[in-house]
Amino acid sequence: MAKSKYEYVRNFESDDRLLPSAWLVVRIDGQGFTKFTERHGFAKPNDIRALHLMNRAAATVLGCMNEIVLAYGQSDEYSFVFPKNARSYDRRASKLTTLVASRFTSAYVYYWHEFFGTTPLQAPPAFDARVVVYPTDRIMRDYLCWRQVDCHINNMYNTCFWTLVTQGEMTPKDAEKRLCGTLSGDKNELLFSQFGINYNDVPEIFKKGSVLIRGTELVDVTDRHGVASKRPKGVVLTLHCDIIKEKFWTEHPEILSGTPVTAQRRQERQEQTQPERTDAHLQ
């Protein structure tokens, strides 16, 4: 930036660098999505096209921001987890939130037609963002547990509500009154006894949300000398699994250790020195 007598105005900018050696979670939420979904005719209680579009937009964010080790999404929200050793944008809160939100929103618009076909985008979607600092592994995991439990509770309620409305021919007001005070067991019984719906058969993406993690796959490559070989290539994997129990974290220890970040940086350095290699792609 060129120096001038006006440069003093930079002194008014606040230092919003987040605490070091702590987990950073950026969560985006759809703004006014109740009206947005109604205007675009989203299926109730879940529109699989919309959820796949959310996953595609989130995968795009992971493709652009290499330090994210995990992302979790449900409904119209997504959480992006940066490890304790993250250095992106000097850990500035304003940079992280604005870039995640803008990349996600632009990807949502860009890939809309792939999932909604000829249905036109009639209004611009908007997502707000916040960043929270979590000092320990346990607290960060509890945050993710909170979001997945929220997914389960909301999906069970919405499944019952819209089943009562669409199949039980109740008004929304009557359906709301019918579900008032009911527990999980009551809702399971309602679905099965009145409509023959076993909640266990509901797709996992609706009950558990989506978990995006980094992985690798072997791909065929040919170097500049025409020699063919296989090498690992970075991909983004989409899972619909339980992240509350220990099993997930035991199977993916690299998330808590920050290994995906190190591995990604190593791959980038290798690609810079070997031009014939292609960039990591998204699955």
C-alpha positions as CSV (number, residue, x, y, z in Angstrom):
1,M,0.0,0.0,0.0
2,A,1.4,3.4,-1.0
3,K,2.3,5.7,1.9
4,S,0.6,9.0,2.1
5,K,-0.4,11.5,4.8
6,Y,-3.8,9.8,5.0
7,E,-2.3,6.4,6.1
8,Y,-2.9,7.3,9.8
9,V,-6.5,6.3,9.4
10,R,-5.4,2.6,9.6
11,N,-4.8,3.2,13.3
12,F,-8.6,3.2,13.8
13,E,-8.8,-0.4,12.7
14,S,-9.3,-2.9,15.5
15,D,-7.1,-5.9,16.1
16,D,-9.4,-8.8,15.9
17,R,-6.9,-11.7,15.9
18,L,-8.3,-14.6,17.8
19,L,-6.6,-16.5,20.6
20,P,-3.8,-18.8,19.6
21,S,-3.7,-22.5,20.3
22,A,-7.4,-22.8,20.4
23,W,-10.1,-24.3,18.1
24,L,-11.9,-21.9,15.8
25,V,-15.4,-22.7,14.6
26,V,-17.1,-20.5,12.0
27,R,-20.8,-21.2,11.7
28,I,-22.9,-19.8,8.9
29,D,-26.7,-19.6,9.0
30,G,-29.3,-18.9,6.3
31,Q,-31.0,-15.6,6.7
32,G,-34.7,-15.5,6.1
33,F,-34.7,-19.1,4.9
34,T,-38.3,-19.8,6.0
35,K,-39.5,-17.4,3.3
36,F,-36.7,-18.5,0.9
37,T,-37.7,-22.1,1.1
38,E,-41.4,-21.3,0.6
39,R,-40.7,-19.1,-2.4
40,H,-38.7,-21.9,-4.1
41,G,-41.0,-24.7,-3.2
42,F,-38.7,-26.8,-1.0
43,A,-40.1,-30.2,-0.1
44,K,-41.2,-30.6,3.6
45,P,-39.8,-31.7,6.0
46,N,-36.6,-32.1,4.1
47,D,-35.6,-31.2,0.6
48,I,-32.7,-33.5,-0.5
49,R,-31.8,-31.2,-3.3
50,A,-31.3,-28.3,-0.9
51,L,-29.2,-30.5,1.5
52,H,-27.0,-31.7,-1.3
53,L,-26.5,-28.1,-2.5
54,M,-25.5,-27.1,1.0
55,N,-22.9,-29.9,1.0
56,R,-21.6,-28.8,-2.4
57,A,-21.2,-25.2,-1.2
58,A,-19.5,-26.4,2.0
59,A,-17.1,-28.6,0.0
60,T,-16.2,-25.6,-2.1
61,V,-15.2,-23.7,1.1
62,L,-13.0,-26.6,2.1
63,G,-11.4,-26.6,-1.3
64,C,-10.5,-22.9,-0.9
65,M,-9.5,-22.9,2.8
66,N,-7.1,-25.7,3.3
67,E,-6.8,-25.4,7.1
68,I,-10.4,-26.5,7.8
69,V,-10.3,-30.0,9.2
70,L,-14.0,-30.7,9.5
71,A,-17.3,-29.2,8.6
72,Y,-20.8,-30.2,9.9
73,G,-24.0,-29.1,8.3
74,Q,-27.7,-29.5,8.8
75,S,-30.8,-27.7,7.6
76,D,-29.6,-24.2,6.6
77,E,-26.5,-24.0,8.7
78,Y,-22.9,-25.2,8.4
79,S,-20.0,-25.2,10.9
80,F,-16.4,-25.1,9.8
81,V,-13.7,-26.2,12.2
82,F,-10.2,-24.8,12.1
83,P,-7.5,-26.5,14.2
84,K,-5.6,-25.1,17.1
85,N,-2.5,-24.5,14.9
86,A,-4.5,-22.7,12.2
87,R,-2.7,-19.6,10.7
88,S,-5.2,-18.6,8.1
89,Y,-5.4,-14.8,7.7
90,D,-3.5,-14.4,10.9
91,R,-6.6,-15.8,12.7
92,R,-8.4,-12.5,12.2
93,A,-12.1,-12.9,13.0
94,S,-13.3,-10.5,10.4
95,K,-11.4,-12.2,7.6
96,L,-12.4,-15.7,8.5
97,T,-16.2,-15.0,8.9
98,T,-16.5,-12.8,5.8
99,L,-14.5,-15.2,3.6
100,V,-16.4,-18.3,4.7
101,A,-19.8,-16.6,4.4
102,S,-19.0,-15.1,1.0
103,R,-17.4,-18.3,-0.5
104,F,-20.3,-20.4,0.8
105,T,-23.0,-18.0,-0.6
106,S,-21.4,-17.6,-4.0
107,A,-21.0,-21.4,-4.3
108,Y,-24.6,-21.8,-3.3
109,V,-25.7,-19.5,-6.1
110,Y,-23.2,-21.0,-8.6
111,Y,-24.2,-24.6,-8.1
112,W,-28.0,-24.0,-7.7
113,H,-28.9,-25.2,-11.2
114,E,-27.0,-28.5,-10.7
115,F,-29.5,-29.5,-8.0
116,F,-32.6,-27.6,-8.8
117,G,-32.5,-27.9,-12.6
118,T,-34.9,-25.6,-14.3
119,T,-36.2,-24.1,-11.1
120,P,-35.0,-20.5,-11.2
121,L,-33.3,-18.8,-8.3
122,Q,-35.9,-16.1,-7.6
123,A,-34.2,-14.3,-4.7
124,P,-30.6,-14.0,-3.6
125,P,-29.7,-16.2,-0.6
126,A,-27.9,-14.8,2.3
127,F,-25.9,-16.4,5.1
128,D,-24.6,-14.7,8.3
129,A,-21.5,-15.9,10.0
130,R,-19.9,-15.9,13.5
131,V,-16.7,-17.3,14.8
132,V,-16.3,-18.9,18.3
133,V,-13.1,-19.9,20.1
134,Y,-13.0,-23.2,21.9
135,P,-10.0,-23.8,24.2
136,T,-10.1,-27.6,24.4
137,D,-10.8,-30.7,22.3
138,R,-13.6,-31.7,24.6
139,I,-15.4,-28.4,24.3
140,M,-15.0,-28.3,20.6
141,R,-16.4,-31.8,20.3
142,D,-19.3,-30.8,22.7
143,Y,-20.1,-28.0,20.3
144,L,-20.5,-30.5,17.4
145,C,-22.5,-32.8,19.7
146,W,-24.8,-29.9,20.4
147,R,-25.4,-29.2,16.7
148,Q,-26.0,-32.9,15.9
149,V,-28.4,-33.3,18.7
150,D,-30.2,-30.2,17.5
151,C,-30.4,-31.8,14.0
152,H,-32.0,-34.9,15.5
153,I,-34.5,-33.0,17.7
154,N,-35.6,-30.7,14.9
155,N,-35.8,-33.5,12.3
156,M,-38.0,-35.6,14.5
157,Y,-40.4,-32.8,15.3
158,N,-40.5,-31.6,11.6
159,T,-41.1,-35.2,10.4
160,C,-44.1,-35.6,12.8
161,F,-45.4,-32.1,12.1
162,W,-45.4,-32.4,8.3
163,T,-46.7,-35.9,8.4
164,L,-49.7,-34.8,10.4
165,V,-50.2,-31.9,8.0
166,T,-49.8,-33.8,4.7
167,Q,-51.0,-37.3,5.6
168,G,-53.1,-36.6,8.7
169,E,-54.8,-33.6,7.0
170,M,-54.4,-31.4,10.1
171,T,-53.9,-27.7,10.0
172,P,-50.5,-26.4,11.0
173,K,-52.0,-25.0,14.1
174,D,-53.6,-28.3,15.1
175,A,-50.4,-30.3,14.3
176,E,-48.5,-27.9,16.6
177,K,-51.0,-28.4,19.3
178,R,-50.9,-32.2,18.9
179,L,-47.1,-32.3,19.3
180,C,-47.0,-29.9,22.2
181,G,-45.4,-31.6,25.3
182,T,-44.5,-34.8,23.4
183,L,-41.2,-36.6,24.0
184,S,-39.1,-38.5,21.6
185,G,-40.8,-41.8,22.4
186,D,-44.2,-40.2,21.9
187,K,-43.2,-39.0,18.4
188,N,-41.8,-42.4,17.4
189,E,-45.1,-44.0,18.5
190,L,-47.2,-41.4,16.7
191,L,-45.3,-42.0,13.4
192,F,-45.5,-45.7,13.6
193,S,-49.0,-46.3,15.0
194,Q,-50.8,-43.7,12.9
195,F,-48.8,-43.7,9.7
196,G,-46.7,-46.8,9.6
197,I,-43.4,-44.8,9.6
198,N,-40.4,-46.3,11.3
199,Y,-38.2,-43.3,12.2
200,N,-35.2,-45.6,12.1
201,D,-35.8,-45.9,8.3
202,V,-35.5,-42.1,7.8
203,P,-32.4,-41.4,5.7
204,E,-29.3,-40.7,7.9
205,I,-28.7,-37.3,6.2
206,F,-31.9,-36.1,7.7
207,K,-31.3,-37.5,11.1
208,K,-27.6,-36.9,11.6
209,G,-26.7,-34.2,9.1
210,S,-23.6,-34.1,7.0
211,V,-20.0,-34.4,8.0
212,L,-17.3,-33.3,5.6
213,I,-13.7,-34.4,6.2
214,R,-10.5,-34.6,4.1
215,G,-9.3,-37.9,2.6
216,T,-7.2,-39.2,-0.3
217,E,-7.8,-41.5,-3.2
218,L,-5.4,-43.0,-5.7
219,V,-5.5,-41.5,-9.2
220,D,-3.7,-42.3,-12.4
221,V,-1.1,-39.7,-13.5
222,T,1.4,-39.5,-16.3
223,D,4.5,-37.4,-15.8
224,R,6.2,-35.2,-18.4
225,H,8.2,-38.2,-19.6
226,G,5.1,-40.2,-20.3
227,V,5.5,-42.6,-17.3
228,A,2.2,-43.6,-15.8
229,S,1.8,-44.1,-12.1
230,K,-0.7,-43.7,-9.2
231,R,-0.5,-41.1,-6.5
232,P,-2.8,-40.0,-3.7
233,K,-5.0,-37.0,-4.4
234,G,-6.8,-34.9,-1.8
235,V,-10.6,-35.2,-1.8
236,V,-13.4,-34.1,0.4
237,L,-15.5,-36.9,1.8
238,T,-19.2,-36.5,2.8
239,L,-20.4,-38.7,5.6
240,H,-23.7,-39.0,7.4
241,C,-22.6,-40.5,10.7
242,D,-22.7,-40.2,14.5
243,I,-20.0,-37.7,15.7
244,I,-21.2,-37.8,19.3
245,K,-19.8,-41.3,20.1
246,E,-16.1,-42.0,20.4
247,K,-16.1,-44.3,17.3
248,F,-15.9,-41.5,14.8
249,W,-13.0,-39.8,16.5
250,T,-11.1,-43.1,16.9
251,E,-11.5,-43.8,13.2
252,H,-10.3,-40.3,12.3
253,P,-7.6,-39.3,14.8
254,E,-6.0,-37.0,12.3
255,I,-8.8,-34.4,12.9
256,L,-7.8,-33.7,16.5
257,S,-4.1,-33.9,15.8
258,G,-4.3,-31.4,13.0
259,T,-2.6,-33.9,10.6
260,P,-4.9,-32.9,7.6
261,V,-3.4,-29.4,7.7
262,T,0.2,-30.7,7.6
263,A,-0.6,-33.2,4.9
264,Q,-2.3,-30.6,2.7
265,R,0.6,-28.2,3.0
266,R,3.1,-31.0,2.2
267,Q,1.0,-31.8,-0.9
268,E,0.9,-28.2,-2.0
269,R,4.7,-28.0,-1.8
270,Q,5.1,-31.1,-3.8
271,E,2.8,-29.9,-6.5
272,Q,4.7,-26.6,-6.7
273,T,7.9,-28.5,-7.5
274,Q,6.3,-31.0,-9.8
275,P,4.3,-29.1,-12.4
276,E,2.8,-32.2,-14.1
277,R,0.7,-33.0,-11.0
278,T,-2.8,-31.7,-11.0
279,D,-4.5,-29.8,-8.2
280,A,-6.5,-31.6,-5.5
281,H,-10.2,-31.9,-6.4
282,L,-13.4,-32.2,-4.6
283,Q,-15.5,-35.3,-4.6
